[in-house]
Amino acid sequence: MEGKKVAKSIAASHAGLSVSDVVFSKVKLEREDDSLQAPVEFSNI
């Protein structure tokens, strides 16, 4: 799903990392108050 890929990229970038530097344990897209939210959990490898 393209939305999850974008969420992963944004989360890693915000943490100052690249997607290849982390392992994602949770990526979930959810709609809240007419906006798309994407809680993302990851750890640095």
Order of alpha helices (4+ residues) and beta strands (2+ residues): alpha-beta-beta-beta-beta
